[in-house]
Amino acid sequence: MQKSFIVVVLLSSALACGPNVPKTLGMVAADEVSLSESEVLGYLYQALGRDMSVADLFYEPEISFERAPDPSELFATRAEAARALAPPSAARPLRVLSYNVGLLDQPMALGFIGNISVPEVEARRSQAPRLVYERGYDILLLQELWEEYELDLFRVAAGEYGYRFYGGTDQHHSGHGLAIAVKEELFGPDSEEEAQHEILFEIQNDLETFPGPGWRRGYLLWRFVTPEGVPLRLYNTHTTANFAFLREGRTRMAQARELGLAIATVPSDEVVIAGGDLNGGAYYHRDVWQNPDDSETGGWWAQAVSYPLLMHYGGLHDMFTERHPEADVELGALVVNNPAQALDHPQASPGYCERTPHLAFTYSECNKLVWMQGRGDGPPDRLDYLLYRPGDVQLHVVRVETVFTERFDFPGAGTFELSDHYGVLADLRLAIP
């Protein structure tokens, strides 16, 4: 979702009290780990220039880094370990997609303050189910299916293309906008439909409810057993938007903690795949961004904290960085911040999109729908993720790529991408015991 969101919410944020901390903070061992002693969070300690516990991060008046939190060493170490593992001799191929489909067109404040939308939503909505399902991916973790009729479009199409579908309950779906679709052939005889759950996060940004469009963030869980007898748990989430930086960075931290702690309780003989739009990147080269209107936005480095927190609490690994460990930092360093050209060229640099691979960034002005929404208001981000938890059953990552980067022809509307986000696709091998 767009970084700049809506002025009325930003104004309201100034009147809001600071974010609450999780009720159980300090009650679990993962809270008390020192950043310097954590494999996943050690690079935050190095960037902060001082040590603290994980829980202390939630109490900091302002998370202020001395330099950019650089996860290069973590990514390189994990990629080397992953590549050293031989693929399983007997395995089921799995292609898993996480995709924010960008079907956002909702009123603010009961419809009398304004509207929040992604461009060309009507044209894209009519084509989205077919374009998403016809590729035949095994598992689809979808975000921003906000309306019930949109959910119904995807539900009906799921049956036509051979998928089972879950979008939560009528009571809460419009708050989280999430859905999961799984190929029928992945379900073994021991799978049960009641192993589907919808959880709303404890900590919310209440401004997303009012004057926002009524969102209550959370995640979906779907557990089933494959025909080979492997228990598989899927998690799909979309955490709070990143429009009011410090306050919502804290909210996302709490949501990452809650989801990670839930994943940590899963028995080690069950395979965990988690995905979604985390609304925060893994790396930002600059902490302060110069905007075209001569203003500046600070606090970008703090937006990269919720991502490693999710990995820390959930024992998770990032599929993307195990295959592309250098991409976040190397491509992040190439991002131009030039307000003088920001309104004329995507990412303020002539030819940037042609010379920059669609690899790390899933939200970028190279996407025509992003360019139509707002220009020069921040760097491109890797907002969309696929993660897994190593366990007793090997899940081997063969390849990870960015998909739905091409532009489609929408008759009567024009040519543009299917969503303002790109999708993340992982080609996996699930070991057969």
FIMIDO-35294 format. One line per field, with one value per residue (C-alpha): residue number from 0; residue in one letter; x, y, z. Coordinates in steps of 0.2 Angstrom, whole numbers, plus 5000, padded with zeros to 4 digits. Layout:
<recs>
n	[NUM,...]
res	[A,...]
xx	[X,...]
yy	[Y,...]
zz	[Z,...]
</recs>
This chain:
<recs>
n	[0,1,2,3,4,5,6,7,8,9,10,11,12,13,14,15,16,17,18,19,20,21,22,23,24,25,26,27,28,29,30,31,32,33,34,35,36,37,38,39,40,41,42,43,44,45,46,47,48,49,50,51,52,53,54,55,56,57,58,59,60,61,62,63,64,65,66,67,68,69,70,71,72,73,74,75,76,77,78,79,80,81,82,83,84,85,86,87,88,89,90,91,92,93,94,95,96,97,98,99,100,101,102,103,104,105,106,107,108,109,110,111,112,113,114,115,116,117,118,119,120,121,122,123,124,125,126,127,128,129,130,131,132,133,134,135,136,137,138,139,140,141,142,143,144,145,146,147,148,149,150,151,152,153,154,155,156,157,158,159,160,161,162,163,164,165,166,167,168,169,170,171,172,173,174,175,176,177,178,179,180,181,182,183,184,185,186,187,188,189,190,191,192,193,194,195,196,197,198,199,200,201,202,203,204,205,206,207,208,209,210,211,212,213,214,215,216,217,218,219,220,221,222,223,224,225,226,227,228,229,230,231,232,233,234,235,236,237,238,239,240,241,242,243,244,245,246,247,248,249,250,251,252,253,254,255,256,257,258,259,260,261,262,263,264,265,266,267,268,269,270,271,272,273,274,275,276,277,278,279,280,281,282,283,284,285,286,287,288,289,290,291,292,293,294,295,296,297,298,299,300,301,302,303,304,305,306,307,308,309,310,311,312,313,314,315,316,317,318,319,320,321,322,323,324,325,326,327,328,329,330,331,332,333,334,335,336,337,338,339,340,341,342,343,344,345,346,347,348,349,350,351,352,353,354,355,356,357,358,359,360,361,362,363,364,365,366,367,368,369,370,371,372,373,374,375,376,377,378,379,380,381,382,383,384,385,386,387,388,389,390,391,392,393,394,395,396,397,398,399,400,401,402,403,404,405,406,407,408,409,410,411,412,413,414,415,416,417,418,419,420,421,422,423,424,425,426,427,428,429,430,431,432]
res	[M,Q,K,S,F,I,V,V,V,L,L,S,S,A,L,A,C,G,P,N,V,P,K,T,L,G,M,V,A,A,D,E,V,S,L,S,E,S,E,V,L,G,Y,L,Y,Q,A,L,G,R,D,M,S,V,A,D,L,F,Y,E,P,E,I,S,F,E,R,A,P,D,P,S,E,L,F,A,T,R,A,E,A,A,R,A,L,A,P,P,S,A,A,R,P,L,R,V,L,S,Y,N,V,G,L,L,D,Q,P,M,A,L,G,F,I,G,N,I,S,V,P,E,V,E,A,R,R,S,Q,A,P,R,L,V,Y,E,R,G,Y,D,I,L,L,L,Q,E,L,W,E,E,Y,E,L,D,L,F,R,V,A,A,G,E,Y,G,Y,R,F,Y,G,G,T,D,Q,H,H,S,G,H,G,L,A,I,A,V,K,E,E,L,F,G,P,D,S,E,E,E,A,Q,H,E,I,L,F,E,I,Q,N,D,L,E,T,F,P,G,P,G,W,R,R,G,Y,L,L,W,R,F,V,T,P,E,G,V,P,L,R,L,Y,N,T,H,T,T,A,N,F,A,F,L,R,E,G,R,T,R,M,A,Q,A,R,E,L,G,L,A,I,A,T,V,P,S,D,E,V,V,I,A,G,G,D,L,N,G,G,A,Y,Y,H,R,D,V,W,Q,N,P,D,D,S,E,T,G,G,W,W,A,Q,A,V,S,Y,P,L,L,M,H,Y,G,G,L,H,D,M,F,T,E,R,H,P,E,A,D,V,E,L,G,A,L,V,V,N,N,P,A,Q,A,L,D,H,P,Q,A,S,P,G,Y,C,E,R,T,P,H,L,A,F,T,Y,S,E,C,N,K,L,V,W,M,Q,G,R,G,D,G,P,P,D,R,L,D,Y,L,L,Y,R,P,G,D,V,Q,L,H,V,V,R,V,E,T,V,F,T,E,R,F,D,F,P,G,A,G,T,F,E,L,S,D,H,Y,G,V,L,A,D,L,R,L,A,I,P]
xx	[5000,5006,5018,5010,4992,4981,4983,4969,4976,4993,4985,4975,4991,4997,4983,4984,4993,5009,5007,5004,5016,5011,5003,5015,5031,5045,5036,5044,5062,5064,5060,5075,5088,5101,5103,5121,5119,5106,5110,5096,5096,5115,5115,5103,5115,5129,5119,5112,5130,5123,5116,5099,5086,5073,5060,5069,5066,5048,5051,5063,5056,5064,5074,5088,5102,5120,5120,5109,5105,5114,5109,5122,5132,5116,5110,5127,5129,5111,5113,5129,5121,5106,5116,5127,5111,5108,5091,5080,5081,5062,5052,5036,5038,5029,5027,5021,5016,5014,5004,4996,4983,4980,4961,4959,4945,4937,4930,4937,4928,4911,4913,4913,4932,4939,4943,4958,4961,4974,4972,4962,4954,4938,4948,4960,4947,4938,4954,4963,4956,4959,4977,4982,4975,4979,4998,4994,5005,5002,4999,4993,4994,4984,4982,4970,4955,4945,4927,4916,4911,4930,4932,4918,4926,4942,4932,4922,4937,4947,4934,4935,4954,4956,4959,4952,4950,4949,4946,4942,4925,4911,4914,4932,4937,4934,4946,4961,4958,4967,4964,4973,4971,4978,4978,4966,4979,4990,4977,4979,4965,4970,4966,4952,4943,4941,4960,4958,4960,4958,4967,4966,4982,4981,4990,4981,4982,4965,4966,4965,4948,4942,4945,4952,4942,4938,4954,4958,4975,4978,4983,4976,4982,4978,4984,4983,4992,4999,4996,5013,5008,5017,5008,5009,5005,5002,5002,4996,4997,4997,5003,4999,5002,5018,5011,5015,5032,5037,5020,5016,5034,5030,5013,5021,5034,5021,5012,5028,5031,5013,5014,5032,5027,5012,5023,5036,5023,5021,5028,5045,5038,5026,5032,5029,5027,5023,5020,5012,5015,5024,5024,5042,5058,5073,5085,5085,5101,5095,5087,5081,5072,5071,5053,5049,5040,5056,5051,5060,5054,5065,5064,5067,5079,5067,5055,5067,5065,5049,5055,5070,5059,5047,5061,5068,5052,5046,5063,5060,5071,5069,5067,5072,5089,5094,5095,5099,5108,5116,5101,5093,5109,5117,5101,5096,5113,5109,5092,5093,5085,5084,5069,5073,5069,5057,5041,5048,5057,5052,5064,5071,5083,5081,5083,5082,5069,5077,5094,5088,5082,5065,5073,5072,5059,5041,5034,5043,5039,5044,5027,5015,5001,5014,5019,5001,4998,5012,5030,5046,5039,5051,5063,5057,5054,5054,5037,5032,5039,5040,5048,5049,5054,5067,5061,5062,5055,5067,5060,5073,5072,5077,5073,5064,5059,5048,5033,5018,5031,5024,5010,4994,4981,4965,4953,4946,4957,4975,4991,4998,5002,4989,4993,5004,5014,5024,5022,5035,5036,5046,5050,5052,5055,5046,5055,5044,5048]
yy	[5000,5018,5026,5043,5036,5050,5067,5066,5051,5059,5074,5063,5054,5070,5069,5050,5044,5033,5014,5002,4988,4970,4964,4949,4959,4953,4936,4925,4921,4928,4946,4945,4941,4954,4961,4958,4939,4936,4929,4938,4954,4957,4969,4980,4981,4986,5000,5006,5007,5001,4985,4982,4967,4964,4970,4987,4991,4992,5005,5016,5033,5034,5020,5030,5022,5028,5020,5010,4993,4982,4963,4958,4947,4938,4935,4929,4917,4910,4909,4899,4887,4884,4881,4868,4857,4844,4844,4830,4814,4812,4828,4836,4852,4867,4884,4897,4915,4929,4943,4960,4961,4980,4979,4994,5007,5011,5027,5036,5042,5035,5041,5060,5064,5055,5039,5028,5018,5011,5017,5007,4996,4992,4986,4976,4968,4960,4952,4948,4930,4923,4931,4925,4907,4903,4901,4886,4890,4878,4890,4908,4920,4935,4952,4967,4958,4970,4968,4953,4953,4953,4938,4929,4932,4924,4910,4905,4906,4895,4881,4883,4882,4867,4876,4876,4894,4902,4920,4921,4925,4937,4946,4950,4948,4966,4971,4961,4958,4941,4925,4909,4897,4879,4867,4853,4840,4845,4839,4821,4811,4817,4835,4844,4860,4866,4868,4886,4900,4919,4929,4948,4956,4963,4979,4989,5007,5013,5026,5013,5009,5027,5039,5025,5012,5000,4989,4977,4969,4950,4934,4918,4901,4885,4868,4853,4836,4833,4816,4810,4813,4830,4842,4860,4876,4892,4909,4925,4942,4961,4972,4990,5003,5013,5030,5037,5032,5030,5026,5013,5006,5001,4994,4983,4977,4971,4963,4954,4948,4941,4932,4925,4919,4910,4901,4897,4885,4874,4857,4854,4840,4852,4863,4881,4894,4912,4926,4943,4961,4967,4986,4988,4984,4973,4987,5006,5015,5032,5037,5054,5056,5073,5075,5085,5098,5103,5093,5078,5062,5054,5037,5025,5014,5011,5004,4989,4983,4973,4961,4954,4953,4942,4930,4931,4927,4914,4906,4910,4911,4922,4912,4927,4931,4913,4914,4933,4938,4953,4961,4971,4981,4982,4988,4999,5008,5012,5021,5039,5053,5068,5079,5090,5075,5065,5071,5068,5051,5035,5034,5051,5044,5043,5025,5018,5005,4999,4996,4989,4971,4967,4958,4965,4979,4973,4991,5003,5018,5007,5000,5012,5011,5017,5031,5036,5037,5048,5052,5055,5052,5038,5024,5008,4994,4975,4974,4957,4941,4922,4914,4897,4889,4875,4859,4840,4840,4848,4862,4866,4883,4881,4898,4914,4927,4943,4940,4950,4963,4964,4976,4969,4976,4981,4985,5002,5007,5005,4995,4993,4981,4969,4977,4991,4977,4964,4946,4935,4917,4903,4886,4874,4855,4848,4832,4816,4806]
zz	[5000,4996,5009,5009,5013,5018,5026,5038,5046,5048,5056,5068,5073,5080,5093,5097,5112,5110,5105,5119,5122,5121,5138,5139,5135,5147,5150,5137,5135,5118,5125,5137,5123,5121,5104,5104,5108,5094,5078,5069,5079,5081,5066,5075,5090,5078,5070,5087,5094,5111,5118,5125,5127,5114,5126,5128,5110,5113,5127,5118,5116,5099,5091,5085,5074,5072,5055,5043,5050,5038,5038,5025,5036,5042,5025,5018,5033,5031,5012,5013,5026,5015,4999,5008,5011,4998,4991,4998,4988,4988,4988,4982,4972,4979,4971,4984,4980,4992,4983,4988,4974,4978,4977,4988,4985,5002,5010,5025,5040,5035,5017,5021,5022,5007,4999,4999,4983,4971,4953,4940,4953,4943,4928,4938,4949,4934,4928,4944,4948,4931,4930,4947,4946,4928,4933,4943,4958,4972,4987,4986,5000,4995,5003,5000,4995,5006,5000,5002,4983,4979,4990,4982,4965,4971,4980,4964,4953,4965,4963,4944,4944,4957,4973,4990,4997,5014,5018,5036,5043,5038,5055,5052,5034,5029,5043,5037,5018,5018,5009,5006,4991,4990,4976,4979,4976,4991,5004,5010,5018,5036,5032,5041,5036,5054,5055,5048,5060,5059,5072,5075,5083,5100,5096,5082,5075,5080,5067,5053,5060,5062,5052,5042,5033,5047,5046,5061,5056,5059,5051,5044,5048,5038,5044,5033,5029,5012,5004,5010,5028,5030,5042,5034,5042,5031,5039,5029,5036,5032,5046,5049,5035,5036,5035,5052,5054,5073,5079,5066,5066,5085,5080,5067,5079,5091,5077,5072,5089,5091,5075,5078,5096,5088,5075,5089,5097,5082,5084,5075,5064,5056,5041,5043,5028,5032,5020,5017,5016,5031,5026,5031,5021,5026,5023,5020,5014,5020,5037,5030,5013,5004,4997,4981,4991,5000,5016,5023,5031,5044,5053,5039,5048,5061,5048,5046,5064,5063,5049,5060,5075,5066,5062,5080,5088,5076,5072,5054,5039,5023,5007,4997,5005,5005,4986,4985,5000,4992,4984,4998,5002,4985,4976,4991,4989,4971,4975,4970,4981,4970,4973,4958,4946,4957,4948,4931,4932,4942,4957,4952,4939,4920,4915,4933,4929,4913,4922,4939,4940,4947,4961,4979,4978,4978,4979,4967,4956,4942,4944,4934,4948,4961,4949,4947,4966,4972,4966,4976,4993,4998,4992,4985,4997,4999,5008,5003,5010,5011,5026,5033,5049,5048,5057,5056,5038,5026,5015,5002,4993,4975,4968,4973,4960,4959,4948,4941,4936,4918,4912,4906,4893,4902,4888,4889,4904,4897,4901,4918,4931,4940,4957,4964,4972,4964,4970,4978,4971,4979,4971,4985,4988,5002,5008,5009,5024]
</recs>
